[in-house]
Amino acid sequence: MKNYLLILIFILIHSIALAQQTDTAKEQLKKKYESSDIYKETAKKMQSDDAYPDSLVLAPLHFVDTYIQLDTTAFEFNSISVDVDVQTAIPDNYNLYISPFGATINKMTFYCGIQTHSGGKPINGGADVGLGRGGIFSRWLERNKAALKTDGYYASSDGEGDFIGVRNKFKWDKGLYRIRLFKSGYVPGKPVPDKFTDKDLMFAWSDYEHSWVTMEVEDLKSHQKTTIGSLAFPGKKLMFDGADYAFLELYGISINFSKKKYPYKTIIDYKYLPVVKLTLGNMMINGNKTKPLDVQTAYNITHHPDQSKIAMPIPLLSKAAYDNTSGIIKYEVGSFQSWVTPAQN
């Protein structure tokens, strides 16, 4: 009995110490963002003292960034989905991220999509592993592993600002897929304030009530559905911002525009970039079909912070078009268009 009590006391002391460490870490994270944001923190992590040839476009590069004004103001979120029609096969050695959703829920930034080369830590323990093709769902200003659920893989890092994310394997290529986010559960707690900023709710796990949001990908040919995982967002009532941000990203591979050849797997000659064609369409909000109010696409504006060291302007390697009648956005990336990207607002 005495030994049993000693074990209980040890467990209690360890639990209190762990909680204090967690609280300390949380307060340190909050303090870090008092005068910063996820974009500044990402730049700090990625900037280096390296020198580069003037012929390179560094990774990551967003071929396109599409700003989608929804046909509603901020709305109470239950679900949102979009169909991704990948019209060309994509080589296994190519690193492409198709992200149809990037927005805020209760002012917490998130993005999600499908990648040719995903990765993460097994949820049951172990080091980072490569997953091959898969789905990814990340949200920022949280680092607590308890605020995610998956039977696959996860990430918790400060590499792109502080974030947590879930990942899982999903075999995709040329085909038609539906990417869906939906509210899937509730974690009781202290109600969030009626009015709040992002800083009020950052790193808020265990401080406030939360709701689970799950990402699912469906192959619309086979109708097989794959759950990528779930992330917790602060609040019982979830408000989705009235705008979305989609992008197509090349990551892990830099592009060479000179005649000189580099014997590295991480550098590809622009002439050998795979040309990928795809569309985004059939957007559904809370089960109802919707058409964007406005769609604007920018090219090459999101890139590695060290790209500013390279004198060569980033050539235009993509094009996009929005069909207002159908609500479909068409993309072609990897195809050379011009040596200079046109001026953009």
N, C-alpha and C positions, 0 to 999 in steps of 0.2 A: 504494500500500500504506500509506504514511504517513497519507494522508487517511482511509483506511478505519479505521486504528487510532484516529485522533482521533475519528471518529464513534462507534466502539464505546465509547471512554472517556467521551464525552459522554453516550451513552445509559446507561451504567452509573452515572455520577454522578447523572443525572436520576432514574434508577430508585431509587437509594438515597435521594435527597432526598425523592422522592414517598412512599416507604415510611415514612421518618421522619415526614413530615407526617401520614400516615395513622395511624401509631402514636400521635402526639401528639394527634390529634383523638379517637382511640379512648379514650385515657387521660382526656382532658378530659370526654368523655361519661360514662365510668365514675364519675369524681369527682362530676359533676353529680348522679348518682342515688344517691350514698352516703347522703344524708339527704333524698332526695326520691323521688317515684314518678310514674308517667305521669299520674295523676289530678291531682296537685298542679301538674305542669308544664302540663297542659291548661288548668287554671283560670288560671294566670299569663298564658298567651297570650290567653285569651278575655276576661278581665276588662278593663273600661275605665272611663273617667271620664264616660261618656255618661249623660245623663238621659233617661228614657223616660216616655211617658204611662202612666197607671195602667190603661189598657185593653188593653195588649199582652201577648201571650205570645211571648217571643223564640224565635228558632230558634238552635240545634237543639232540638227537643223529642222525647223518646221518648214516643209515645202509650202504649206498653206496654213493660214489661220483664218477660220471662218466665224464671223460674229453673227449670231442668229437672234434676231429680236422676235420673241414669241408673240402670238396673237392675244396675249393676256399679260397683265401685270403680274407681280409676284402672286403665286397661287398656293393653296394648301396642298401639299404633296402627298399622293398615295402611290402613283406610279408614273413612269415615263418610259417610252421605248422608241426605237428607230430601227428601220431596216437598212442593212448594209449589203449592197450588191457588189461583190468583188468580181470584176469581169475579166480579169487576167490572172493566170497562175503566177505565184510568187516564189522565186527560188529559195531553197532552204538556207542559203548562205547570205541572205539579205535581211537586214534589221529594219523592219517597218512597224510602226505603231499607228494604228487607226483608232483615233479617239473621237467618237461622235458626241460625247458629253463632257463638258467642263463648265461647272457653274458653282453656285453656292446653295446650300440648304441651311437655313437658320444662320446665314452669313459665314458658314464654314465651307471653304473651298474644297472641291473634289474634282477628280477626273476618272474616266474609265474607258476601256476599249479592249482591242485585241492586238496581240503582238506576235511577230514571227519567232522572237527569242525572248521569252519571259524567264523569270527566276525568282527565287525567294528561299526562305528557311522553312523546312518542314514544321508544321504546327506542333508536332509531338517532340520536336527537338532535333538539333543537328545544324550543320553549317549550310551556307547558301549553296543552292544547286541550280543548274540550268534546267529549264522545263521544256525547251522547245516552244512550239506554238501554244498560246494560251491566252487567258483573259486576265485583266488587271483592273483593280478598283482601289483608289487611294484617296485619303482625305488628310488635310493639313491641320496643324495646331492641336495635335494629340499624339502621345507617344505610348499610352498605356495599352499593353497587349490585351487586357481584359475588354477593351473597346472594339475588338474584332472577333469574328467567328468564321472558321473555314475548316473543311476536312482536307485541305490541300496545303498551301504555303502562305507565308506572310512576310511583311517587311515592317520594320520600325527603324527610322533613320533620320539623320539631319543632313543627308547628302543633297537634298533639293529643298531646303527648308525642313522643319520638323514635321514628319508625317507618319502615319501608319497605313498599311495597305494589305489587301488579300490578293492572292494569285492562285490560279489553278490551270491545269492542263486542259486545252480545248483544241482539237485538231481541226484546223480551218485552212482554206486555200481559196481557189476560185469557187464562188458559190454565193448563196443568199442566206443572210443571217439576221436574226433579230436580237438586239442588245436591249435589255430591259432592267430598269431599277424599280424596286417596289418596297414600300414600307412593310416590315415583316415582324415587328414585335415592339415591346415597350419594357423599359427598365425604370421602375419607380424611383422617385427621389424628390428632392426639393424642386418646386416649379421654377422654370427660368423666369427672369423678370419680364414684365409686359413689354418694356422697351430695352433693347440691348444692342451693343456693338459686337464686332467679332472679338475684340479683346476681352469683353465681359465673359465670353463663353469658351475662350481658348484653354486647352488642357483641363477641361471641366469634368472629366470622368470622375465619378464619386462625389462631385460637388452638386450636380443637378440631375434631374431625370433625363433619360435618353430614349431615343427610339432607334430600332434597328432598320437599316436599309440594305437590301440584298441585291446583288447583281447576278443576272442570269443571261446566258446566251443560248439561243435556239437555232439549230440548223433547220431552215424552213423547207428543205427538201425531205429530210428524214423525220423532221419534227422531234428530234432528240434534243432535250434541254440539259444544259450543264450549269450547275450553280458554282459561281466563282467564289462567293463568300459574302459576308455581311460586315458592315461597319456601323458603329453607333454614332448618332448625331445628337447633340444636346437639345432637349425639348420633347414634349409630348405632341404638340402641334408643330409640324414641319412646314416651313415656308420655302418654296423653291423660287429663286429669283426669276424675273420675267425675261431673262436672256440666257442663251447657251453659247458655248464656244467649242467648236470642233477643230481638230487639227490632224495633219498627217506628218509624222516625224520620222526622219532617218536618224538612227542612233548607233553609236559604236563603230561607225565607218565614216571616215572623212573622204571628201571628193577631191581628186586631183585634176587640174585643168592645164597642166603643162605637158610638153612632149616628154619630159623626163619621167621615167617609170620608177615607182617605189615598190620594193619587194616585200610589202607588208600586207597581211590580210585585213588590216584596219584601214587601208587606203584603197579606193577604187577609182579608176579612170572614168571621167564623166560619160565617155562614149559607151561604157559598158553598164551604165546604170539600168536596172530593169525598169521598163515603162509599165506603170500600174494604172489601170483604169477602174474606177468604182463610183458608186452613187450612194447618197444618203437620202432616204425618203420615208414616207408613210409614218410620220411622227405621231405618236399617241400620247396624250396627257390624261391621266386618270381614266383610261379606257376610251377616250374620245379622240377621234382623228382631228389633227390640227395642222394648219399650214402656217409657216413663218410669216410674220408681218413684214420683215425686211431681212435680207441676207447680204453681207458684205465680206469679201474675201481679200486678205492681204497676203503678200508673198515674201518669204525670207526675213520677216521681221523678228522672229524668235530664233536666236542662234546662240552659239557658245560665246560667253563674254570675251574670250580672247580673240574672237574674230576681228575686233577693232584694231588689233596689231597688224592685220594683213591688209596691204594696200589695195589689193584687187577687190573690186565690188563683187558681190555675190551674183553670179549669173542667174537668169530666170530659167527654172527647170520644171515648171508646172503651169497648169491652167485650170480654171474652174468656171462653171457657169450655173446660174440658178434659173430654173423654169418656174415662173410664178404660177402658171396654170396647174401644174402637177404637184408643186411643192418639193421637187426633186433637185438636189444639188449634185452636179456632175464634176468629177475630178479626173485629171490625168497628171501624174507626177513621174519624174525621172526622165522626161523628154525635154531636150534642149529647146528653149524658145528664143532666148536673147542673151547677149553678153552682159547686159545691164538690166537690172530689175527696174521697171518704170517707177516714177515717183508715186508715193502713196500717202494718203492722209492718215 
